[in-house]
Amino acid sequence: MSKKMKVLIAGGGIGGMAAAIALLKQGIDVEIYEQAGEMREIGAGIQISPNGNRALNTLGVFEDLLKLSCKSEAKEIRLWNTGKTWKLFDLGAEAVRKYGFPYMTVFRPDLLSVLSNEVQRLKPDALHLDARTERMTQSADGVTLELADGRRIQGDILLGADGVHTRMRASMFGEDKVMFTGMVCWRALLDMDALPERFRRSVAVNWIGPGGHVVHYPVQSGRKMNFVGTLEKSSWSGPPWNGMATKEECAAAFKGWHEDIHIKISHAPMVTKWALCGRSFLDTWTKGRATLLGDACHPTLPFLAQGAVHTIEDAVVLARCLKQYADVPEALRRYDEARRPRAHRMVRGAAENTSRFHNPALAQPDTADAFISKEWQSQAISDRYDWLFTYDAEKAEI
């Protein structure tokens, strides 16, 4: 692959930045076009499983992120009303022993900052802000990216990394609708020091109940707690797909849930509300010299904690394919075939976890015990997670 080959990246979020690093490290030039006026990410947490950290290590940023992260000791399941606790699996040293990398919880802005800094180091002028991408066209020899301000940018390859509300997907394959899933997330970032001492543990906790669940875990080296509560059978009128909410609204939504949940809600400096949205599966992510990555092609429910992780894996595999195969359409086809089956299996697995997190059997302690004993026993957990955690984006067949 000639070093003069240029990839135009629509979107400067986690996926776009990860792709830029992977491509630049393979000797492929990039230009990133981001609609925001500054590089920022929502103040929320993200879980990065061993497969994601393995991919970040390939990008050369794992150690930098590790310094800003929390190495969780374990994952726990708790029952929504009684608080009864089951250990899901060990993390930290046990994850390193079993998978070679830890399971980390991090602040999303920290992840984006680490990725952005590496892009800046590799190519200081790669990122273009205030650059809203609208559509793309292509010929046999190249692509043209059209911006909202009228600019037309020429390149060899187009990568749509512009999220679930992507414009590049529509430009490549025609319009399709964002689908509201009927689930709404309540998000908050809590000061750990303001919480009772018993909450200050390096553990990722998943409270499960009929029709909803709550996840919380430490971020920013334990200074903050990320709180996300999800409820089914919610309504949403349409875009915008997120907005401000109040603690009182959040507490009312989780009426009847355990006191610990309500203590956390009461300590929230700010609460936001998000509609969980998705799109239908695509039979291919690639068309000629253009392809998609991350939420633009495989948006997922966040119930396997794999959305961002799979986006980073996409980036590593895409760069490998473009390095190995000189013919661009062939390289993009290989990327598509290598990543699409795994990503779609992940999306299906996350959807299937809805019934495990929100099952009606969780309504009462006696039926909950039997359900959790069946669905969360060690072999069932291994079947759901080992195939995810053992994947190596740098060595996967392409």
N, C-alpha and C positions, 0 to 999 in steps of 0.2 A: 504494500500500500504506500503510495507516494505521500511524503510529508506535506505536499501541497494540497492534498485532499482536505476539503473544508466541510464540516458538519454545522448546520444551523440548528440551534436548539431553541425551541419555543417553550419558555418557562424556566425561571431561575430558582425554583424551590429545591427541595432535597433531591428529587430525581434528576433535574436538570444539572445541578451542581455535581452530583455523583457521576453522571454521564460525562460531563466535561473533564473531570479528573481522569476517569478511565481512558477516555479518548486521547487526551493530551499525553498521558503516560505511554500510550502506544504510538506516539509520533503523529497523531492526526490532529489537524487544526480545528478549533471550534470558535463559534461566536454564539453568545447566549443573549436572548431577548426576553426581558422581564417587564411586565406591565407596571409593577410597583415603582414608586419613586425612590425607595430605599430598600436595602435588604433587611427584611424582618420576617419573623415567624411568630405565630400565635404563642402566647405564654402558656404552654401546656406541656404535658409529659409524653414520653414515648418509650415503649419497651423494645429493646434490641436483643433478640435471642442469639445464640451462638453462631448460627448461619449468617446473620447480619453482621456480627462482629468479625467473622472470618472474611466477609466481603470488604468491610471497612479496612481490615488489615491489608488486603490486596491493594486498596486505594492509597495506603500509606498514612491513614489518619486515625487508626484505631487507638494508638497510644495517646494521642492528643485528646481524644474524646474520653478515654478512660480516666484521665485526670479530672474531668468535669462530671463524671457519672457517679451513680450509686451501684455498687455491686450487691444485688439483692441476695439474701441468704436463702430465701425459700419463697414458694408460692403457696397460699392458703385459700381454701374454700370456707366461707362462713355462711350460715343460714340466715336469711334476711330478717327473721323476727326474733329468734332465740339467741343468735350469735354463736351457736355450736360450730366448732372449728374442725376441719380436716386438713391435713397437710397434703398439698397437691404433688409437689416434687421439690427436691433440694436444688438450690441454685449455687452461685458462688463457686467455691472450690470443687464441689461435686460436678457442676456443669463443665468446668475446665477439665476435670479428670475424664468425664465421659465424652465430651464433644470437642475439647481442645480450646474452647473460648468460653468466657463467662456469659451470663445473662445479665444485662445491664438495664437500669432505668435512667433515662436522661431527660433533660430539658430540651424541648424541640429547638428553641433558639440557639442553644449550645451546639447541637448537631449541625444546624445550618451554618453557624459561624465557623465551625471547624472545616466544613466542606468549602465554604466561600474563601477562607484564608488559603486553603491549598490551591484552589483555582487561581487566586491572586498571585500566589508564588509561582505557579507554572506559566501563567499568561496574564500579566497585569491588566491588559485592556480587553479581556474576553467578554466581560459583562456589560450589557447595554440596558440601562434602566429607563423608565418612562417609555417603554417600547411595547405597546400592546399589539400582539399578533392577531391578525384577522383571518387570513387564508393562505393557502399555498397552491402553486401550480408547478408542473414539472414537464420536462422533455426527456428524451433519451440520454441527454448529456448533463443535465443539472436540474436544480430546483430554484424556484423564486418564492421568497417569503414576503408577503405583503403586510405592512404595519398599518395601524389605524390612522397614523398621521400622513399616510400616502407614500412612505418610503417603500422601495422594492429592493430586497436584498438577494443577491445571487450566491448560490453555493452548490455543492455537489450532492449533499444529502440533507434531508430534513428530519429532525427528531422532534416529535410532539411529546413534550413533557409538561403539558399545561393543565394537568389535573382533571378531576371528574367533570368540570365544566369546560372542557376542552373545545377549542375552535378548530384545532388541527384534525381531530377525528372527523368532524363534520366536513371539512374541506376534502378529506381523502375518501370518505365512504358515504357521504350524505348525512343529512340531519337525522338524529335519533334523540329521543327524549330522556332527560334525567328523570329517574323514577324515585319518588319518595317511598321509603320502605315501610312507613307506618311506625317508625321508631324515632324517638327524640332523645338526645343526650344533653345532660346538664353538666357543665364543666366549671371547675373552680381550682384555683391554685392557693393553697393554704400555707401560712407561716408555721413551720414545724414547732418553733419555740413557743407559739401561742397555744398549742394543743396540750392536753393532759399528757403526762409522762408516758402512760401506757401505750400511746399511739406512736411514739418515736422509735419505731423498729424498722430495720432494713429488710422489710418483707413486702411482697406484692400480694394484696388481698383482694379476693373476688367474692363479694356477697351475692348469693344467688337466691332468686325468689320467683313466685308466680307472676309472669308478665314483665319482669325486669331484673336488672342486676346493677351492682355498684362496684367499681374498681378503684383502688387507691394504692399509691406507692410513693416512696421518696424520690426526689430529684434534686439537682444542684447540690451534690455531696451531702444530702440529708437536710438541707436548709428549708426545703419546701416539700409539700405533699401535693401530688397531683390527684384530683378527685374527679371521677367521671361516673355519672349515674345514667342508665339507659332504661327507658320504659316503652313498652309496646302500646298499640292501640291509641296512638297519639294522632293529632291532626296538624296539618301545616298548609297554609294557603298558597304557598309558592314562593319564588324568589323575592327577597334575599333568603338564603337558606340558613342563616344564623342571626342572632341578635342578643341584646342584653336582656337579663332577667333579674329577679330579686331573690334574696334568700328565702323570703316568705313563700314565693311561688314554688321554689324548689322543695322546701319543707312540706308544703301541701301536697306536691306530687308524690312524695315518698311517705305519706301518712301511713302509720302502722309499722314502718320499718324500725329496726333496732335503735336504741338510744344512741349508740356510738355513731351511727350515720347522721343523726340529727345534731349531735355535738359538732361534727365536722362541718355540716352545712352552716351552723350558727357562727362558725369562725371564718367563713369565706369572706374575704374583702370584696369580691366581685363574682357574680355568676353569669355565665353565658349559656345560651340554649342553641342547639344545633340540630337540624333535621339530617338524619342519616339518609343519604341518597346513593343510588347505584345506576348502572347501565347494563344493558343486555350484553351477553358474550359476543365477541367477534369471531368469525371463522378464520380471520387472519388479521394481524396487526400491521401488515406491510403492504405497500402498493408502490411498485417501481423503486424509486429512490427515496421514498418516505416511509417512516415507521413510527410507532408509538411506544411509550414506556410508562410504567406506573399506573396511576389512577386514570390516565387517559384511555387505557385499554383494559385494565383489570381492577376497577374500583371494588372495594370489599367492605363488608361489615367488619368492625374492628374487634372481632371476637376470637381471633387467633393471634392478635398482636403481630401481624405479618405484613401489613400494607406497605409501610415505609421500607421494611426489610426486603421485601420482594422487589421494590423499586430499585434499591441499591444493587441487588443481584442482577436485575435487568441490565443495569449500567455496565457491570463488569463483563457480562456475556456479550453484550452488543459490541463493546470495544474489541474483545477477542475475535469475534467474527469478522469485523471490518479489517482487522490486522491480518487474519489468516487467508481470507478470500479476496482476490483482486477484483473480481466482478462485483459491483455494488449490489445489484438486485439479488445475486446469489448470496452474498454476505448477509443481507437483511432477511432473506428467506431462511437462512440457517439460524439466525437469531430468533426469528419467529417460531420456528419448529422446536428449538431448544427450550424456549421459555414458556410458550403458551400453555402446553399441557400442565406443567407444574403450577403456573399461576392460577389456572382455572380450577385445579384440584384444591388449591389453597382457598379460593373464593367459596367453593362449595363447602369446604370444611368449616369455614367461618360461619356460613349460613346454618350448617347443621348444628353448630354449637349454640345457636339461639334456643333450640329445644332443650339443651342441657342446662343453660343458664336461667331460662324462663319457664321451666316446666310446671304445669299445674300440680304435679305431685309434691312440689316444694311448699305447698300451702300449709301443710300440717307436718309437725315433727315426725310422726310415725311413718308416714309415706315418704317423707324426705329422706329418712335414714336408709330405707330400702333402695330408693332411687340413686342416691349418691354412692352407696356401696356398689351398685351395678355399674354406673356410668363413670365413676372416678376411681375405680380400682387400678392397680399399677399397670396391668397389661393393656387395659383400654387407654390409659394415658400414653403409654409408649407407642401404641398404634397410631394415636392422633398426632404425636409430636416428634418422634424420632426421625421420620422421613423429612421433616422440616429442618430440624436442627443439625443433621449430619451433612446436608448439602454443601458443596464447595463450588461456588460460581467460577473460580479460577480453573477448576479441573473438570467441570461438567462437560460431557460430550457435546461437541458442536459440529 
